Amino acid sequence: AEAALVLDPKLSEAAFQASKAQMALGKPDDALPVLRRAIDVDATFVIRAAEDPDHQRHESELNSFLIALREEALRSTAPTAQAA
């Protein structure tokens, strides 16, 4: 998966699989930035990560990460919403 990401950083499935492998190895700090790359290309990876057993092993880290993503999205859309 990591070799595929070197070839094309937009391969979201490869990013998800690399994140999954890092989680399985007990390295959530390495996994979450890679998961972010997958989510940036395809938001459905949020759901896949939440359902994935390897990601669920590190539930608190994953939940904190997803909360931070949600807050970031809210901050980025707030000016547009306020202008409307």
PyMOL CGO cylinders between C-alpha atoms (Angstrom):
from pymol import cmd
from pymol.cgo import CYLINDER

trace = [
    CYLINDER, 0.00, 0.00, 0.00, 2.78, 2.42, 0.86, 0.3, 1, 1, 1, 1, 1, 1,
    CYLINDER, 2.78, 2.42, 0.86, 4.55, 1.68, -2.45, 0.3, 1, 1, 1, 1, 1, 1,
    CYLINDER, 4.55, 1.68, -2.45, 1.30, 2.45, -4.29, 0.3, 1, 1, 1, 1, 1, 1,
    CYLINDER, 1.30, 2.45, -4.29, 1.10, 5.80, -2.48, 0.3, 1, 1, 1, 1, 1, 1,
    CYLINDER, 1.10, 5.80, -2.48, 4.59, 6.64, -3.70, 0.3, 1, 1, 1, 1, 1, 1,
    CYLINDER, 4.59, 6.64, -3.70, 3.43, 6.03, -7.27, 0.3, 1, 1, 1, 1, 1, 1,
    CYLINDER, 3.43, 6.03, -7.27, 0.28, 8.11, -6.87, 0.3, 1, 1, 1, 1, 1, 1,
    CYLINDER, 0.28, 8.11, -6.87, -0.54, 9.95, -3.62, 0.3, 1, 1, 1, 1, 1, 1,
    CYLINDER, -0.54, 9.95, -3.62, -4.21, 10.19, -4.64, 0.3, 1, 1, 1, 1, 1, 1,
    CYLINDER, -4.21, 10.19, -4.64, -4.78, 6.44, -4.44, 0.3, 1, 1, 1, 1, 1, 1,
    CYLINDER, -4.78, 6.44, -4.44, -7.23, 6.68, -1.58, 0.3, 1, 1, 1, 1, 1, 1,
    CYLINDER, -7.23, 6.68, -1.58, -7.70, 2.92, -1.20, 0.3, 1, 1, 1, 1, 1, 1,
    CYLINDER, -7.70, 2.92, -1.20, -3.94, 2.48, -0.83, 0.3, 1, 1, 1, 1, 1, 1,
    CYLINDER, -3.94, 2.48, -0.83, -3.88, 5.23, 1.80, 0.3, 1, 1, 1, 1, 1, 1,
    CYLINDER, -3.88, 5.23, 1.80, -6.68, 3.55, 3.70, 0.3, 1, 1, 1, 1, 1, 1,
    CYLINDER, -6.68, 3.55, 3.70, -4.93, 0.17, 3.58, 0.3, 1, 1, 1, 1, 1, 1,
    CYLINDER, -4.93, 0.17, 3.58, -1.65, 1.73, 4.75, 0.3, 1, 1, 1, 1, 1, 1,
    CYLINDER, -1.65, 1.73, 4.75, -3.54, 3.37, 7.62, 0.3, 1, 1, 1, 1, 1, 1,
    CYLINDER, -3.54, 3.37, 7.62, -5.19, 0.06, 8.45, 0.3, 1, 1, 1, 1, 1, 1,
    CYLINDER, -5.19, 0.06, 8.45, -1.79, -1.67, 8.54, 0.3, 1, 1, 1, 1, 1, 1,
    CYLINDER, -1.79, -1.67, 8.54, -0.32, 1.01, 10.82, 0.3, 1, 1, 1, 1, 1, 1,
    CYLINDER, -0.32, 1.01, 10.82, -3.28, 0.66, 13.17, 0.3, 1, 1, 1, 1, 1, 1,
    CYLINDER, -3.28, 0.66, 13.17, -2.84, -3.12, 13.22, 0.3, 1, 1, 1, 1, 1, 1,
    CYLINDER, -2.84, -3.12, 13.22, 0.80, -2.55, 14.17, 0.3, 1, 1, 1, 1, 1, 1,
    CYLINDER, 0.80, -2.55, 14.17, -0.30, -0.34, 17.06, 0.3, 1, 1, 1, 1, 1, 1,
    CYLINDER, -0.30, -0.34, 17.06, 0.87, 2.93, 15.50, 0.3, 1, 1, 1, 1, 1, 1,
    CYLINDER, 0.87, 2.93, 15.50, -2.15, 5.23, 15.43, 0.3, 1, 1, 1, 1, 1, 1,
    CYLINDER, -2.15, 5.23, 15.43, 0.06, 8.35, 15.31, 0.3, 1, 1, 1, 1, 1, 1,
    CYLINDER, 0.06, 8.35, 15.31, 1.45, 7.09, 12.00, 0.3, 1, 1, 1, 1, 1, 1,
    CYLINDER, 1.45, 7.09, 12.00, -1.89, 5.80, 10.74, 0.3, 1, 1, 1, 1, 1, 1,
    CYLINDER, -1.89, 5.80, 10.74, -4.10, 8.85, 11.19, 0.3, 1, 1, 1, 1, 1, 1,
    CYLINDER, -4.10, 8.85, 11.19, -2.24, 11.24, 8.84, 0.3, 1, 1, 1, 1, 1, 1,
    CYLINDER, -2.24, 11.24, 8.84, -2.39, 8.55, 6.15, 0.3, 1, 1, 1, 1, 1, 1,
    CYLINDER, -2.39, 8.55, 6.15, -6.08, 8.04, 6.83, 0.3, 1, 1, 1, 1, 1, 1,
    CYLINDER, -6.08, 8.04, 6.83, -6.51, 11.78, 6.39, 0.3, 1, 1, 1, 1, 1, 1,
    CYLINDER, -6.51, 11.78, 6.39, -5.07, 11.47, 2.88, 0.3, 1, 1, 1, 1, 1, 1,
    CYLINDER, -5.07, 11.47, 2.88, -7.70, 8.85, 2.04, 0.3, 1, 1, 1, 1, 1, 1,
    CYLINDER, -7.70, 8.85, 2.04, -10.51, 10.95, 3.52, 0.3, 1, 1, 1, 1, 1, 1,
    CYLINDER, -10.51, 10.95, 3.52, -9.38, 14.04, 1.62, 0.3, 1, 1, 1, 1, 1, 1,
    CYLINDER, -9.38, 14.04, 1.62, -9.89, 12.14, -1.63, 0.3, 1, 1, 1, 1, 1, 1,
    CYLINDER, -9.89, 12.14, -1.63, -13.06, 10.25, -0.64, 0.3, 1, 1, 1, 1, 1, 1,
    CYLINDER, -13.06, 10.25, -0.64, -15.07, 11.07, 2.50, 0.3, 1, 1, 1, 1, 1, 1,
    CYLINDER, -15.07, 11.07, 2.50, -16.56, 7.57, 2.64, 0.3, 1, 1, 1, 1, 1, 1,
    CYLINDER, -16.56, 7.57, 2.64, -13.31, 6.47, 4.27, 0.3, 1, 1, 1, 1, 1, 1,
    CYLINDER, -13.31, 6.47, 4.27, -14.58, 8.08, 7.47, 0.3, 1, 1, 1, 1, 1, 1,
    CYLINDER, -14.58, 8.08, 7.47, -17.29, 5.43, 7.62, 0.3, 1, 1, 1, 1, 1, 1,
    CYLINDER, -17.29, 5.43, 7.62, -14.95, 2.64, 6.59, 0.3, 1, 1, 1, 1, 1, 1,
    CYLINDER, -14.95, 2.64, 6.59, -12.47, 3.58, 9.31, 0.3, 1, 1, 1, 1, 1, 1,
    CYLINDER, -12.47, 3.58, 9.31, -15.22, 3.72, 11.92, 0.3, 1, 1, 1, 1, 1, 1,
    CYLINDER, -15.22, 3.72, 11.92, -16.34, 0.21, 10.96, 0.3, 1, 1, 1, 1, 1, 1,
    CYLINDER, -16.34, 0.21, 10.96, -12.86, -1.29, 10.53, 0.3, 1, 1, 1, 1, 1, 1,
    CYLINDER, -12.86, -1.29, 10.53, -11.64, -3.61, 13.32, 0.3, 1, 1, 1, 1, 1, 1,
    CYLINDER, -11.64, -3.61, 13.32, -8.02, -2.43, 13.03, 0.3, 1, 1, 1, 1, 1, 1,
    CYLINDER, -8.02, -2.43, 13.03, -9.06, 1.19, 13.43, 0.3, 1, 1, 1, 1, 1, 1,
    CYLINDER, -9.06, 1.19, 13.43, -11.48, 0.28, 16.24, 0.3, 1, 1, 1, 1, 1, 1,
    CYLINDER, -11.48, 0.28, 16.24, -8.57, -1.08, 18.28, 0.3, 1, 1, 1, 1, 1, 1,
    CYLINDER, -8.57, -1.08, 18.28, -7.56, 2.53, 18.79, 0.3, 1, 1, 1, 1, 1, 1,
    CYLINDER, -7.56, 2.53, 18.79, -11.05, 3.91, 19.29, 0.3, 1, 1, 1, 1, 1, 1,
    CYLINDER, -11.05, 3.91, 19.29, -10.13, 6.91, 21.45, 0.3, 1, 1, 1, 1, 1, 1,
    CYLINDER, -10.13, 6.91, 21.45, -7.43, 8.09, 19.03, 0.3, 1, 1, 1, 1, 1, 1,
    CYLINDER, -7.43, 8.09, 19.03, -9.74, 7.57, 16.05, 0.3, 1, 1, 1, 1, 1, 1,
    CYLINDER, -9.74, 7.57, 16.05, -12.62, 9.40, 17.75, 0.3, 1, 1, 1, 1, 1, 1,
    CYLINDER, -12.62, 9.40, 17.75, -10.38, 12.35, 18.64, 0.3, 1, 1, 1, 1, 1, 1,
    CYLINDER, -10.38, 12.35, 18.64, -9.14, 12.46, 15.06, 0.3, 1, 1, 1, 1, 1, 1,
    CYLINDER, -9.14, 12.46, 15.06, -12.68, 12.39, 13.63, 0.3, 1, 1, 1, 1, 1, 1,
    CYLINDER, -12.68, 12.39, 13.63, -13.81, 15.12, 16.04, 0.3, 1, 1, 1, 1, 1, 1,
    CYLINDER, -13.81, 15.12, 16.04, -10.89, 17.28, 14.94, 0.3, 1, 1, 1, 1, 1, 1,
    CYLINDER, -10.89, 17.28, 14.94, -11.81, 16.71, 11.28, 0.3, 1, 1, 1, 1, 1, 1,
    CYLINDER, -11.81, 16.71, 11.28, -15.41, 17.69, 11.97, 0.3, 1, 1, 1, 1, 1, 1,
    CYLINDER, -15.41, 17.69, 11.97, -14.34, 20.86, 13.80, 0.3, 1, 1, 1, 1, 1, 1,
    CYLINDER, -14.34, 20.86, 13.80, -11.99, 21.75, 10.96, 0.3, 1, 1, 1, 1, 1, 1,
    CYLINDER, -11.99, 21.75, 10.96, -14.81, 21.33, 8.46, 0.3, 1, 1, 1, 1, 1, 1,
    CYLINDER, -14.81, 21.33, 8.46, -17.09, 23.53, 10.57, 0.3, 1, 1, 1, 1, 1, 1,
    CYLINDER, -17.09, 23.53, 10.57, -14.45, 26.25, 10.81, 0.3, 1, 1, 1, 1, 1, 1,
    CYLINDER, -14.45, 26.25, 10.81, -13.88, 26.21, 7.07, 0.3, 1, 1, 1, 1, 1, 1,
    CYLINDER, -13.88, 26.21, 7.07, -17.59, 26.48, 6.22, 0.3, 1, 1, 1, 1, 1, 1,
    CYLINDER, -17.59, 26.48, 6.22, -18.56, 29.02, 8.90, 0.3, 1, 1, 1, 1, 1, 1,
    CYLINDER, -18.56, 29.02, 8.90, -17.58, 32.16, 6.90, 0.3, 1, 1, 1, 1, 1, 1,
    CYLINDER, -17.58, 32.16, 6.90, -19.64, 30.99, 3.90, 0.3, 1, 1, 1, 1, 1, 1,
    CYLINDER, -19.64, 30.99, 3.90, -22.62, 30.19, 6.10, 0.3, 1, 1, 1, 1, 1, 1,
    CYLINDER, -22.62, 30.19, 6.10, -22.40, 33.51, 7.89, 0.3, 1, 1, 1, 1, 1, 1,
    CYLINDER, -22.40, 33.51, 7.89, -22.19, 35.40, 4.60, 0.3, 1, 1, 1, 1, 1, 1,
    CYLINDER, -22.19, 35.40, 4.60, -25.29, 33.64, 3.32, 0.3, 1, 1, 1, 1, 1, 1,
]
cmd.load_cgo(trace, "trace")
